[in-house]
Amino acid sequence: MLIITFSTIGCLRLDDMLYNESSLDFYKLDDYDGEVDFRLDETYSIPDSLVHLFTLESQTAAETNPTKIYALYLGDTNRIATDTVIMYCHGNRDHMDFYWQREKLLANVGGKNRFGVLMLDYRGFGMSEGKSTEESLYADVDAGLSWLKNKGLTSNRLVIYGFSLGSAPATELTAHPRSLTPS
């Protein structure tokens, strides 16, 4: 069973103007001093041992070569198979640094470091390569879901949470699951 929370974006195809791509040379996370919606106090801090920045390869059906995207997992990667994990699909504003406070909040819902949370930067966002399209958005999130599946996560331990633009891949991949369906 997949659970989803999302903002309504309508039933139209995603327009290129929805992508607010912004690039970075590196992620700052807690040291990010740009504009954000809110800042959490130190009770929401995440130990460095539970912060994992890595790359994934994402590929649409029409592409011959994969595109490198960046992802950030909060939690113990050795416990993904037994934890409940939140796949957080962020909005179109900036990059993972902008949404870092939300990811920390989700990790701490109901208790300190209670949930594993995976967030990624879509193509063209942050340090991820390429240019976003509707199809690549779905492929990028599916690459994150594939990574979780390879770590042992099953669909009954997954929450997909889409915020703003992120509600499109969250809805699509809940309605038409790809990576977490049995092979």
VOGU-3710 file (C-alpha; in Angstrom, 3 decimals, decimal comma):
1> mliitfstig> 0,000/0,000/0,000  1,428/3,395/-0,968  0,414/6,525/0,899  0,573/9,929/-0,730  0,154/13,515/0,371  0,203/16,134/-2,333  -0,741/19,615/-3,417  -3,116/19,962/-6,317  -1,494/21,022/-9,591  -4,317/20,111/-11,934
11> clrlddmlyn> -4,561/17,487/-14,638  -2,624/19,225/-17,395  0,754/18,193/-18,770  3,603/19,913/-17,023  4,762/22,982/-18,893  8,461/23,832/-19,263  7,803/27,083/-17,378  7,155/25,070/-14,187  10,812/24,123/-13,835  12,806/26,658/-11,849
21> essldfykld> 16,175/25,076/-12,391  19,050/26,513/-10,366  22,538/25,080/-10,177  25,063/24,803/-7,350  28,700/23,869/-6,951  28,040/22,124/-3,604  25,276/21,649/-1,039  25,408/23,587/2,226  22,427/22,024/4,096  22,525/23,505/7,649
31> dydgevdfrl> 24,987/26,177/6,468  22,693/27,321/3,653  22,114/31,048/4,154  19,710/31,638/1,283  16,016/32,342/1,634  13,921/29,471/3,007  10,306/29,145/4,155  11,339/28,410/7,758  14,308/27,342/9,889  14,180/24,644/12,530
41> detysipdsl> 15,961/24,896/15,862  18,752/22,512/16,912  16,315/19,962/18,368  15,704/18,910/14,741  19,380/18,416/13,947  20,416/15,246/12,178  23,706/13,567/13,154  26,257/13,573/10,324  26,271/9,747/10,419  22,624/9,805/9,229
51> vhlftlesqt> 23,158/12,269/6,334  24,040/10,577/3,039  24,621/12,614/-0,133  25,122/10,486/-3,247  24,396/10,302/-6,968  21,932/8,207/-8,923  21,644/7,436/-12,612  18,293/8,365/-14,108  17,125/7,440/-17,578  13,862/7,938/-19,444
61> aaetnptkiy> 12,655/5,296/-21,906  13,635/7,569/-24,812  17,229/8,144/-23,631  20,241/6,053/-24,588  22,447/7,291/-21,728  21,617/7,922/-18,067  21,795/11,331/-16,413  23,543/11,871/-13,063  21,278/13,315/-10,360  22,000/14,026/-6,689
71> alylgdtnri> 20,077/12,529/-3,788  20,094/12,977/-0,023  19,037/10,218/2,366  18,458/10,939/6,044  18,597/7,834/8,202  20,508/4,612/8,691  20,942/3,073/5,229  21,356/-0,363/6,849  17,785/-0,149/8,199  15,949/0,849/5,001
81> atdtvimych> 14,494/-2,663/4,601  12,863/-2,494/8,049  12,140/1,236/8,428  9,261/3,260/7,108  10,767/5,604/4,526  9,405/8,866/3,159  10,192/9,638/-0,480  10,024/13,457/-0,457  9,514/15,006/-3,907  10,300/18,708/-3,513
91> gnrdhmdfyw> 8,829/21,647/-5,369  10,189/23,752/-8,216  11,959/26,333/-6,072  15,744/26,145/-6,122  17,270/22,848/-4,914  17,719/20,504/-1,940  19,314/23,220/0,216  16,054/25,199/0,052  14,054/22,103/1,106  16,575/20,801/3,682
101> qrekllanvg> 14,506/22,139/6,618  11,443/20,239/5,371  13,432/17,021/4,986  14,707/17,338/8,565  11,169/18,005/9,782  9,885/14,863/8,033  12,694/12,753/9,526  11,637/13,883/13,007  7,835/13,552/12,723  6,598/11,640/15,768
111> gknrfgvlml> 10,055/11,278/17,331  13,728/12,092/16,969  15,120/10,681/13,685  12,072/8,404/13,422  11,792/8,109/9,632  14,238/7,635/6,814  13,725/10,348/4,185  14,962/10,331/0,592  14,983/13,591/-1,365  16,640/14,246/-4,713
121> dyrgfgmseg> 17,303/17,137/-7,015  15,609/16,729/-10,371  17,636/17,271/-13,533  18,919/20,825/-13,784  18,312/21,479/-10,075  21,200/21,836/-7,609  24,129/19,731/-8,779  22,031/17,342/-10,890  22,874/17,281/-14,571  20,513/17,658/-17,519
131> ksteeslyad> 17,289/19,525/-18,182  13,936/18,752/-16,566  10,935/17,577/-18,521  7,797/15,877/-17,293  9,153/12,464/-18,329  12,552/13,093/-16,722  10,857/14,186/-13,500  9,169/10,773/-13,284  12,399/8,986/-14,237  14,387/10,889/-11,586
141> vdaglswlkn> 11,990/9,992/-8,774  11,785/6,427/-10,084  15,603/6,245/-9,863  15,285/7,138/-6,175  12,616/4,479/-5,695  14,871/1,932/-7,443  17,675/2,799/-5,032  15,322/2,226/-2,081  14,158/-1,099/-3,556  17,786/-2,201/-3,991
151> kgltsnrlvi> 18,260/-1,459/-0,275  15,349/-3,800/0,535  12,434/-1,377/0,895  9,011/-2,747/0,011  6,004/-0,674/-1,018  4,193/-1,319/2,271  6,937/0,618/4,117  6,913/3,645/1,795  5,277/7,047/2,049  5,510/9,229/-1,063
161> ygfslgsapa> 5,108/12,911/-0,243  4,931/15,427/-3,080  5,175/19,154/-2,433  4,041/21,538/-5,184  5,777/20,396/-8,416  6,749/17,209/-6,577  3,104/16,179/-6,397  3,267/15,313/-10,129  5,828/12,474/-9,812  4,356/11,437/-6,447
171> teltahprsl> 0,924/11,053/-8,029  2,184/9,443/-11,254  4,379/6,887/-9,500  1,664/6,028/-6,995  -0,898/5,535/-9,753  1,554/3,693/-12,029  4,274/2,187/-9,818  7,439/1,126/-11,571  10,427/0,402/-9,337  8,677/-0,981/-6,280
181> tps> 6,414/-3,391/-8,138  7,390/-7,060/-7,907  9,743/-8,145/-10,703
//
